[in-house]
């Protein structure tokens, strides 16, 4: 089915067009990733397709049976309503009864639950309720009665994501789902679950993301907005990079050829007599076409990171028997570690286990309850925190930078003025006099990175640095960090970023336990899955879901009797679950053999994740049906 057709779309803000005369088609089942530098129109294009903005020129056709769902970076809520009311906002009998059921479940009202069970049965709402419960649990959304205005930024994003997924899950037969940076503020387990969910739902998808593993997992085609044009590449991110390089090389060869011809034609034009024949007029017209081609430039402006690192002595940081708790929650219990020069460590763990507190303690911004933290005399920290820019936003960009210094020393011994240094960070002169409050999220991130590097740090601490950065800027930051001679400590949910840059991980396992794992994030996940298999443990999410389901239905479901349809489903599940477990065991044995390539291991690991997801859903349903049978 044909979902969307666009012909000759053009959109400008001010004198500079974001894109000009672009055309494209989206068909049912397409999974497309849209990438570009910050500020060239990715989010604007999504809003045009959703109908919240209009193009300056061009035609847009969206099939009358297609619903367009947009998940935006800055979600909009009814601030006075609760999380529950915002998520279940659709006025439909099924959505209404599920909203009431969730509300009753949250309050443990057994009498209301008993009444709602009958209504749920009558409306055949149970399958969708299981999906709702899975989405809320996986995104760690529990306090449904909380007003939205009281939520943190990360909580708001997760609620908005749940709302979007529940909407399309309710009726996604012909839905174009557009997502603008959906992985921001999600931990890695949530991101992996979202990958599997989107693949299982078989949605038609248009996605903006900086997470390259996520991009490869859920998309089959890449669109790039560049120099006002739209370029289409089939395949994954690696294929896109190769084909883009070939395209740029071909374009440059074409321009070089035009320049050679231009020099010859220019000489002819200068010798032309005043009298013009039809033949000479045709040649003159051709000359202007050649001139336009010859004067083209392939602008590939790249963020340039050239910093003079302060000398780092032999002593870096020592942490001895460090203890730290917050309100009874242990973060560190007797943590011991001595950092070395050039160390590259990642910090991973679920949200709320104390990763950011650990980084603050490392810089002595947060005191330890007991133990010692000794910092070397030559250590200069550069802290790229999640808080972002801490500045009055009525500052202009250039004014803000000059509050740090007028000049900046470079690694090659030279120096740059504040204005020149801003240009290296892709802030041209006209942008330097822009007020900070009018910058995009990505531009603010770039400015924050600039101010961190301005101090010539030799110990960089990066807390979620990839959020709001575009892929080209991320690639430059990765290249810079891979050559950086100082220490690097990274907290990130971007698995690609972590895999490329860290040598080992501090894994915050909860209750103050921190594991020092020798390897990158992908290696850790493989180890974790193999270790869970050896211990015979189940995925944590399954037990959480079962307990949650039992709390909600144990008293009431037992009173329900199983119908013919439920009996058939129950019998089917008793066959499907053992088959999935057998497949999981077979794959685990293959992975444990140690003779597989990384690519095969990655594929098998993805399949294990899919199986775990299926088992979780089917075991939950089996549990519900077994209660009814009992």
VOZAGU-370667 format. One record per residue (C-alpha): residue number from 1; z, x, y. Coordinates in steps of 0.1 Angstrom, whole numbers, plus 5000, padded with zeros to 4 digits. Example, Ala and Ser with C-alpha at 12.3 -4.5 7.8 and 13.67 -1.06 7.14 Angstrom:
2
PT	n	z	x	y
PT	1	5078	5123	4955 .
PT	2	5071	5137	4989 .
END
This chain:
630
PT	n	z	x	y
PT	1	5000	5000	5000 .
PT	2	4991	5012	5035 .
PT	3	5023	5014	5056 .
PT	4	5013	5031	5089 .
PT	5	4982	5041	5107 .
PT	6	4982	5060	5141 .
PT	7	4951	5069	5161 .
PT	8	4951	5091	5191 .
PT	9	4988	5090	5199 .
PT	10	4997	5108	5231 .
PT	11	5032	5111	5247 .
PT	12	5043	5131	5277 .
PT	13	5075	5136	5297 .
PT	14	5067	5149	5331 .
PT	15	5035	5170	5333 .
PT	16	5039	5185	5298 .
PT	17	5026	5165	5269 .
PT	18	5047	5166	5237 .
PT	19	5017	5157	5216 .
PT	20	4982	5148	5224 .
PT	21	4956	5126	5205 .
PT	22	4973	5129	5171 .
PT	23	4963	5107	5142 .
PT	24	4979	5102	5108 .
PT	25	4985	5077	5079 .
PT	26	5016	5069	5058 .
PT	27	5011	5052	5024 .
PT	28	5037	5037	5001 .
PT	29	5056	5064	4982 .
PT	30	5048	5092	5006 .
PT	31	5076	5117	5012 .
PT	32	5070	5137	5044 .
PT	33	5090	5163	5062 .
PT	34	5083	5166	5099 .
PT	35	5091	5200	5114 .
PT	36	5087	5216	5149 .
PT	37	5105	5235	5175 .
PT	38	5132	5217	5194 .
PT	39	5119	5197	5223 .
PT	40	5083	5192	5212 .
PT	41	5086	5156	5201 .
PT	42	5100	5152	5166 .
PT	43	5126	5126	5175 .
PT	44	5103	5110	5200 .
PT	45	5076	5104	5173 .
PT	46	5102	5088	5151 .
PT	47	5113	5065	5179 .
PT	48	5077	5055	5186 .
PT	49	5073	5045	5149 .
PT	50	5105	5025	5150 .
PT	51	5094	5007	5181 .
PT	52	5121	5019	5204 .
PT	53	5096	5040	5225 .
PT	54	5060	5035	5232 .
PT	55	5032	5061	5233 .
PT	56	5013	5068	5266 .
PT	57	4980	5064	5248 .
PT	58	4967	5056	5213 .
PT	59	4970	5028	5187 .
PT	60	4998	5023	5162 .
PT	61	4995	4999	5132 .
PT	62	5024	4991	5109 .
PT	63	5019	4967	5080 .
PT	64	5035	4933	5087 .
PT	65	5055	4935	5054 .
PT	66	5069	4969	5061 .
PT	67	5104	4973	5075 .
PT	68	5110	5005	5094 .
PT	69	5146	5020	5092 .
PT	70	5156	5048	5115 .
PT	71	5186	5071	5110 .
PT	72	5191	5089	5143 .
PT	73	5211	5120	5152 .
PT	74	5232	5100	5177 .
PT	75	5240	5067	5159 .
PT	76	5246	5035	5179 .
PT	77	5274	5012	5168 .
PT	78	5293	4982	5181 .
PT	79	5323	5003	5192 .
PT	80	5347	4974	5192 .
PT	81	5340	4964	5156 .
PT	82	5354	4980	5124 .
PT	83	5336	5004	5100 .
PT	84	5332	4975	5076 .
PT	85	5317	4952	5102 .
PT	86	5292	4978	5114 .
PT	87	5281	4987	5079 .
PT	88	5276	4951	5067 .
PT	89	5260	4938	5099 .
PT	90	5232	4918	5083 .
PT	91	5238	4880	5082 .
PT	92	5227	4873	5047 .
PT	93	5247	4855	5019 .
PT	94	5248	4886	4996 .
PT	95	5258	4910	5024 .
PT	96	5284	4885	5037 .
PT	97	5301	4881	5003 .
PT	98	5301	4918	4997 .
PT	99	5316	4924	5031 .
PT	100	5344	4899	5023 .
PT	101	5349	4914	4989 .
PT	102	5352	4949	5003 .
PT	103	5377	4936	5029 .
PT	104	5398	4919	5002 .
PT	105	5396	4950	4981 .
PT	106	5409	4971	5010 .
PT	107	5439	4947	5014 .
PT	108	5446	4943	4977 .
PT	109	5445	4905	4981 .
PT	110	5443	4894	4945 .
PT	111	5439	4857	4953 .
PT	112	5410	4863	4976 .
PT	113	5395	4887	4951 .
PT	114	5396	4860	4924 .
PT	115	5377	4835	4946 .
PT	116	5352	4861	4957 .
PT	117	5344	4871	4921 .
PT	118	5329	4837	4914 .
PT	119	5308	4839	4946 .
PT	120	5296	4874	4936 .
PT	121	5286	4860	4902 .
PT	122	5268	4831	4917 .
PT	123	5248	4853	4941 .
PT	124	5241	4880	4914 .
PT	125	5256	4905	4938 .
PT	126	5274	4928	4913 .
PT	127	5245	4954	4909 .
PT	128	5243	4958	4946 .
PT	129	5281	4961	4949 .
PT	130	5281	4990	4924 .
PT	131	5255	5007	4946 .
PT	132	5276	5000	4977 .
PT	133	5307	5014	4961 .
PT	134	5289	5045	4951 .
PT	135	5275	5051	4986 .
PT	136	5309	5046	5003 .
PT	137	5327	5068	4977 .
PT	138	5302	5097	4978 .
PT	139	5302	5098	5016 .
PT	140	5340	5097	5017 .
PT	141	5343	5064	5036 .
PT	142	5375	5047	5027 .
PT	143	5392	5033	5059 .
PT	144	5369	5003	5064 .
PT	145	5393	4985	5087 .
PT	146	5393	5014	5112 .
PT	147	5375	5007	5146 .
PT	148	5344	5028	5150 .
PT	149	5354	5040	5184 .
PT	150	5383	5060	5167 .
PT	151	5360	5080	5144 .
PT	152	5352	5117	5148 .
PT	153	5316	5129	5152 .
PT	154	5312	5137	5115 .
PT	155	5327	5104	5104 .
PT	156	5303	5085	5127 .
PT	157	5274	5103	5111 .
PT	158	5285	5094	5076 .
PT	159	5291	5058	5085 .
PT	160	5257	5056	5101 .
PT	161	5242	5071	5069 .
PT	162	5260	5046	5047 .
PT	163	5248	5018	5069 .
PT	164	5212	5029	5066 .
PT	165	5213	5035	5028 .
PT	166	5230	5001	5022 .
PT	167	5204	4984	5044 .
PT	168	5174	4999	5025 .
PT	169	5192	4995	4991 .
PT	170	5196	4958	4999 .
PT	171	5159	4953	5005 .
PT	172	5138	4984	5003 .
PT	173	5107	4970	4986 .
PT	174	5085	4979	5015 .
PT	175	5107	5001	5038 .
PT	176	5097	5032	5057 .
PT	177	5129	5052	5059 .
PT	178	5129	5077	5088 .
PT	179	5158	5102	5089 .
PT	180	5166	5126	5118 .
PT	181	5187	5155	5105 .
PT	182	5206	5135	5079 .
PT	183	5225	5165	5064 .
PT	184	5244	5174	5096 .
PT	185	5281	5169	5090 .
PT	186	5277	5165	5052 .
PT	187	5293	5189	5028 .
PT	188	5272	5204	5001 .
PT	189	5282	5180	4974 .
PT	190	5273	5151	4997 .
PT	191	5239	5167	5004 .
PT	192	5231	5172	4967 .
PT	193	5241	5136	4960 .
PT	194	5218	5124	4989 .
PT	195	5189	5144	4974 .
PT	196	5193	5126	4941 .
PT	197	5199	5092	4956 .
PT	198	5167	5094	4977 .
PT	199	5147	5106	4947 .
PT	200	5160	5078	4925 .
PT	201	5154	5051	4951 .
PT	202	5117	5059	4953 .
PT	203	5116	5052	4990 .
PT	204	5088	5060	5015 .
PT	205	5103	5087	5036 .
PT	206	5096	5105	5069 .
PT	207	5123	5132	5074 .
PT	208	5133	5157	5101 .
PT	209	5156	5184	5087 .
PT	210	5164	5221	5090 .
PT	211	5178	5223	5055 .
PT	212	5150	5239	5034 .
PT	213	5165	5232	5000 .
PT	214	5169	5195	5010 .
PT	215	5134	5195	5024 .
PT	216	5119	5208	4991 .
PT	217	5140	5185	4970 .
PT	218	5130	5152	4987 .
PT	219	5096	5158	5003 .
PT	220	5061	5165	4990 .
PT	221	5042	5170	5022 .
PT	222	5050	5188	5055 .
PT	223	5038	5178	5090 .
PT	224	5042	5202	5118 .
PT	225	5040	5194	5155 .
PT	226	5028	5225	5174 .
PT	227	5009	5231	5206 .
PT	228	5004	5193	5211 .
PT	229	4987	5190	5177 .
PT	230	4998	5177	5143 .
PT	231	4991	5199	5112 .
PT	232	4994	5186	5077 .
PT	233	5003	5207	5046 .
PT	234	5007	5195	5011 .
PT	235	5034	5211	4990 .
PT	236	5068	5228	4996 .
PT	237	5082	5250	5024 .
PT	238	5069	5282	5009 .
PT	239	5034	5269	5007 .
PT	240	5036	5256	5043 .
PT	241	5046	5291	5055 .
PT	242	5017	5307	5036 .
PT	243	4991	5282	5048 .
PT	244	5004	5283	5084 .
PT	245	5000	5320	5085 .
PT	246	4964	5317	5071 .
PT	247	4957	5290	5097 .
PT	248	4970	5311	5126 .
PT	249	4950	5341	5114 .
PT	250	4918	5320	5112 .
PT	251	4924	5306	5147 .
PT	252	4929	5340	5161 .
PT	253	4897	5353	5145 .
PT	254	4878	5323	5160 .
PT	255	4892	5331	5194 .
PT	256	4883	5368	5192 .
PT	257	4848	5358	5182 .
PT	258	4846	5335	5213 .
PT	259	4858	5363	5235 .
PT	260	4830	5386	5224 .
PT	261	4804	5359	5231 .
PT	262	4821	5350	5264 .
PT	263	4816	5386	5277 .
PT	264	4778	5384	5269 .
PT	265	4775	5349	5284 .
PT	266	4794	5359	5315 .
PT	267	4770	5387	5322 .
PT	268	4741	5363	5318 .
PT	269	4757	5338	5342 .
PT	270	4761	5365	5368 .
PT	271	4724	5374	5367 .
PT	272	4713	5337	5368 .
PT	273	4689	5329	5396 .
PT	274	4696	5299	5418 .
PT	275	4668	5279	5404 .
PT	276	4680	5261	5373 .
PT	277	4658	5250	5345 .
PT	278	4668	5225	5319 .
PT	279	4672	5253	5294 .
PT	280	4694	5273	5317 .
PT	281	4715	5242	5325 .
PT	282	4722	5237	5288 .
PT	283	4732	5273	5284 .
PT	284	4755	5270	5314 .
PT	285	4772	5240	5299 .
PT	286	4777	5259	5266 .
PT	287	4791	5288	5286 .
PT	288	4820	5267	5299 .
PT	289	4828	5256	5263 .
PT	290	4829	5292	5252 .
PT	291	4850	5301	5281 .
PT	292	4876	5275	5273 .
PT	293	4877	5287	5237 .
PT	294	4879	5324	5247 .
PT	295	4908	5318	5271 .
PT	296	4929	5300	5244 .
PT	297	4962	5316	5235 .
PT	298	4981	5311	5203 .
PT	299	5015	5310	5218 .
PT	300	5041	5317	5191 .
PT	301	5071	5321	5213 .
PT	302	5099	5335	5192 .
PT	303	5136	5337	5199 .
PT	304	5143	5374	5203 .
PT	305	5177	5387	5193 .
PT	306	5183	5423	5205 .
PT	307	5220	5431	5209 .
PT	308	5240	5463	5213 .
PT	309	5268	5460	5188 .
PT	310	5302	5475	5198 .
PT	311	5313	5504	5176 .
PT	312	5333	5492	5146 .
PT	313	5360	5516	5134 .
PT	314	5373	5521	5098 .
PT	315	5400	5494	5101 .
PT	316	5386	5459	5104 .
PT	317	5410	5431	5093 .
PT	318	5439	5430	5069 .
PT	319	5455	5398	5057 .
PT	320	5487	5403	5037 .
PT	321	5506	5375	5019 .
PT	322	5494	5349	5044 .
PT	323	5508	5313	5042 .
PT	324	5496	5283	5062 .
PT	325	5501	5246	5059 .
PT	326	5494	5216	5081 .
PT	327	5516	5185	5077 .
PT	328	5524	5193	5041 .
PT	329	5488	5202	5033 .
PT	330	5487	5238	5020 .
PT	331	5458	5258	5033 .
PT	332	5467	5294	5023 .
PT	333	5493	5304	4997 .
PT	334	5499	5342	4998 .
PT	335	5463	5351	5007 .
PT	336	5456	5388	5005 .
PT	337	5423	5404	5016 .
PT	338	5411	5435	5034 .
PT	339	5377	5433	5052 .
PT	340	5353	5462	5051 .
PT	341	5326	5473	5075 .
PT	342	5294	5454	5071 .
PT	343	5310	5426	5050 .
PT	344	5290	5394	5046 .
PT	345	5312	5365	5034 .
PT	346	5306	5328	5031 .
PT	347	5334	5302	5033 .
PT	348	5329	5270	5013 .
PT	349	5350	5240	5003 .
PT	350	5353	5203	5009 .
PT	351	5358	5189	5043 .
PT	352	5395	5190	5053 .
PT	353	5407	5219	5031 .
PT	354	5412	5243	5061 .
PT	355	5380	5263	5065 .
PT	356	5379	5262	5103 .
PT	357	5417	5268	5104 .
PT	358	5411	5300	5083 .
PT	359	5385	5312	5108 .
PT	360	5409	5306	5137 .
PT	361	5437	5325	5120 .
PT	362	5413	5354	5113 .
PT	363	5408	5357	5151 .
PT	364	5446	5351	5158 .
PT	365	5437	5318	5176 .
PT	366	5460	5300	5151 .
PT	367	5493	5315	5139 .
PT	368	5502	5320	5103 .
PT	369	5534	5304	5089 .
PT	370	5542	5337	5073 .
PT	371	5526	5370	5063 .
PT	372	5507	5396	5084 .
PT	373	5472	5396	5099 .
PT	374	5463	5430	5113 .
PT	375	5431	5434	5135 .
PT	376	5415	5468	5140 .
PT	377	5415	5481	5176 .
PT	378	5377	5482	5177 .
PT	379	5370	5447	5164 .
PT	380	5352	5424	5189 .
PT	381	5349	5389	5175 .
PT	382	5319	5367	5183 .
PT	383	5329	5331	5176 .
PT	384	5300	5305	5172 .
PT	385	5322	5274	5167 .
PT	386	5314	5238	5159 .
PT	387	5330	5228	5193 .
PT	388	5298	5239	5210 .
PT	389	5297	5249	5247 .
PT	390	5330	5246	5264 .
PT	391	5318	5243	5300 .
PT	392	5315	5218	5328 .
PT	393	5281	5203	5323 .
PT	394	5273	5201	5360 .
PT	395	5266	5239	5357 .
PT	396	5230	5251	5357 .
PT	397	5220	5273	5328 .
PT	398	5216	5305	5348 .
PT	399	5249	5298	5366 .
PT	400	5267	5295	5333 .
PT	401	5253	5327	5319 .
PT	402	5262	5347	5351 .
PT	403	5298	5337	5346 .
PT	404	5298	5362	5317 .
PT	405	5278	5390	5333 .
PT	406	5249	5397	5356 .
PT	407	5233	5422	5331 .
PT	408	5231	5425	5293 .
PT	409	5229	5459	5274 .
PT	410	5203	5461	5246 .
PT	411	5203	5479	5213 .
PT	412	5176	5503	5225 .
PT	413	5197	5515	5254 .
PT	414	5182	5494	5281 .
PT	415	5195	5464	5298 .
PT	416	5183	5430	5310 .
PT	417	5192	5407	5338 .
PT	418	5208	5373	5329 .
PT	419	5174	5356	5338 .
PT	420	5154	5380	5315 .
PT	421	5179	5376	5287 .
PT	422	5176	5338	5290 .
PT	423	5138	5342	5285 .
PT	424	5144	5360	5252 .
PT	425	5162	5329	5241 .
PT	426	5132	5307	5251 .
PT	427	5146	5295	5284 .
PT	428	5117	5300	5308 .
PT	429	5124	5303	5346 .
PT	430	5121	5265	5353 .
PT	431	5145	5257	5324 .
PT	432	5171	5282	5337 .
PT	433	5178	5259	5366 .
PT	434	5183	5228	5345 .
PT	435	5217	5213	5343 .
PT	436	5234	5219	5310 .
PT	437	5241	5182	5304 .
PT	438	5203	5176	5303 .
PT	439	5196	5201	5275 .
PT	440	5188	5189	5240 .
PT	441	5213	5196	5211 .
PT	442	5192	5225	5199 .
PT	443	5189	5240	5234 .
PT	444	5227	5238	5238 .
PT	445	5231	5256	5204 .
PT	446	5207	5284	5216 .
PT	447	5227	5288	5248 .
PT	448	5259	5289	5229 .
PT	449	5245	5316	5206 .
PT	450	5234	5336	5237 .
PT	451	5269	5335	5252 .
PT	452	5284	5347	5218 .
PT	453	5260	5377	5216 .
PT	454	5266	5385	5253 .
PT	455	5299	5400	5244 .
PT	456	5283	5425	5220 .
PT	457	5304	5415	5190 .
PT	458	5308	5435	5158 .
PT	459	5324	5407	5138 .
PT	460	5304	5375	5139 .
PT	461	5321	5342	5129 .
PT	462	5296	5314	5125 .
PT	463	5310	5279	5119 .
PT	464	5281	5255	5110 .
PT	465	5255	5275	5130 .
PT	466	5225	5257	5116 .
PT	467	5233	5222	5129 .
PT	468	5207	5212	5156 .
PT	469	5187	5245	5153 .
PT	470	5150	5241	5145 .
PT	471	5135	5259	5115 .
PT	472	5116	5286	5135 .
PT	473	5148	5295	5154 .
PT	474	5168	5295	5121 .
PT	475	5143	5320	5106 .
PT	476	5148	5344	5135 .
PT	477	5186	5340	5133 .
PT	478	5184	5348	5096 .
PT	479	5163	5379	5102 .
PT	480	5187	5391	5129 .
PT	481	5218	5386	5107 .
PT	482	5201	5403	5077 .
PT	483	5197	5434	5098 .
PT	484	5231	5431	5117 .
PT	485	5253	5461	5110 .
PT	486	5286	5444	5118 .
PT	487	5307	5419	5097 .
PT	488	5296	5384	5093 .
PT	489	5317	5354	5082 .
PT	490	5297	5321	5077 .
PT	491	5308	5285	5071 .
PT	492	5277	5265	5064 .
PT	493	5264	5235	5044 .
PT	494	5229	5250	5046 .
PT	495	5225	5264	5011 .
PT	496	5193	5284	5019 .
PT	497	5210	5300	5049 .
PT	498	5240	5310	5028 .
PT	499	5220	5322	4998 .
PT	500	5200	5346	5020 .
PT	501	5229	5361	5040 .
PT	502	5262	5363	5021 .
PT	503	5273	5387	4994 .
PT	504	5304	5368	4983 .
PT	505	5322	5335	4989 .
PT	506	5357	5325	4998 .
PT	507	5360	5292	4979 .
PT	508	5387	5269	4992 .
PT	509	5397	5249	4961 .
PT	510	5425	5229	4977 .
PT	511	5463	5231	4976 .
PT	512	5461	5266	4992 .
PT	513	5441	5282	4964 .
PT	514	5412	5304	4976 .
PT	515	5388	5320	4951 .
PT	516	5368	5352	4959 .
PT	517	5335	5346	4942 .
PT	518	5311	5375	4939 .
PT	519	5277	5360	4946 .
PT	520	5258	5335	4968 .
PT	521	5262	5297	4969 .
PT	522	5235	5288	4943 .
PT	523	5251	5313	4918 .
PT	524	5285	5298	4925 .
PT	525	5272	5263	4917 .
PT	526	5256	5274	4884 .
PT	527	5289	5292	4875 .
PT	528	5309	5261	4884 .
PT	529	5288	5238	4862 .
PT	530	5290	5262	4832 .
PT	531	5327	5266	4837 .
PT	532	5333	5228	4838 .
PT	533	5313	5224	4806 .
PT	534	5335	5251	4789 .
PT	535	5367	5233	4800 .
PT	536	5353	5200	4788 .
PT	537	5358	5185	4823 .
PT	538	5339	5156	4838 .
PT	539	5325	5154	4873 .
PT	540	5354	5147	4897 .
PT	541	5334	5119	4913 .
PT	542	5333	5099	4880 .
PT	543	5371	5097	4877 .
PT	544	5375	5088	4914 .
PT	545	5350	5060	4911 .
PT	546	5366	5047	4879 .
PT	547	5400	5047	4895 .
PT	548	5387	5030	4926 .
PT	549	5369	5004	4905 .
PT	550	5400	4998	4884 .
PT	551	5421	4992	4915 .
PT	552	5396	4966	4928 .
PT	553	5388	4947	4896 .
PT	554	5414	4953	4869 .
PT	555	5434	4921	4875 .
PT	556	5405	4898	4880 .
PT	557	5376	4910	4859 .
PT	558	5396	4906	4827 .
PT	559	5396	4869	4833 .
PT	560	5358	4868	4834 .
PT	561	5337	4861	4803 .
PT	562	5306	4881	4794 .
PT	563	5274	4862	4794 .
PT	564	5243	4868	4773 .
PT	565	5227	4891	4800 .
PT	566	5259	4912	4803 .
PT	567	5261	4915	4765 .
PT	568	5226	4929	4763 .
PT	569	5233	4953	4792 .
PT	570	5266	4964	4775 .
PT	571	5248	4971	4742 .
PT	572	5221	4991	4761 .
PT	573	5246	5012	4780 .
PT	574	5264	5021	4747 .
PT	575	5231	5037	4736 .
PT	576	5220	5052	4769 .
PT	577	5253	5070	4777 .
PT	578	5254	5091	4745 .
PT	579	5217	5100	4749 .
PT	580	5223	5113	4784 .
PT	581	5254	5132	4773 .
PT	582	5234	5148	4744 .
PT	583	5206	5158	4768 .
PT	584	5233	5173	4792 .
PT	585	5248	5193	4763 .
PT	586	5214	5207	4753 .
PT	587	5205	5218	4788 .
PT	588	5239	5234	4792 .
PT	589	5234	5255	4761 .
PT	590	5200	5266	4774 .
PT	591	5216	5276	4807 .
PT	592	5244	5295	4790 .
PT	593	5219	5316	4769 .
PT	594	5213	5339	4798 .
PT	595	5176	5345	4791 .
PT	596	5161	5321	4816 .
PT	597	5144	5329	4849 .
PT	598	5160	5318	4882 .
PT	599	5133	5291	4887 .
PT	600	5139	5276	4853 .
PT	601	5177	5277	4859 .
PT	602	5172	5259	4892 .
PT	603	5151	5232	4876 .
PT	604	5176	5227	4848 .
PT	605	5205	5227	4873 .
PT	606	5187	5199	4892 .
PT	607	5183	5179	4860 .
PT	608	5220	5183	4852 .
PT	609	5228	5169	4886 .
PT	610	5206	5139	4880 .
PT	611	5221	5133	4846 .
PT	612	5256	5135	4860 .
PT	613	5246	5109	4886 .
PT	614	5231	5086	4860 .
PT	615	5262	5090	4838 .
PT	616	5285	5081	4867 .
PT	617	5266	5049	4875 .
PT	618	5263	5038	4839 .
PT	619	5299	5047	4830 .
PT	620	5311	5027	4860 .
PT	621	5290	4997	4849 .
PT	622	5302	5001	4812 .
PT	623	5338	5001	4824 .
PT	624	5333	4969	4843 .
PT	625	5316	4952	4814 .
PT	626	5342	4965	4789 .
PT	627	5369	4949	4810 .
PT	628	5350	4916	4809 .
PT	629	5346	4919	4771 .
PT	630	5383	4925	4767 .
END
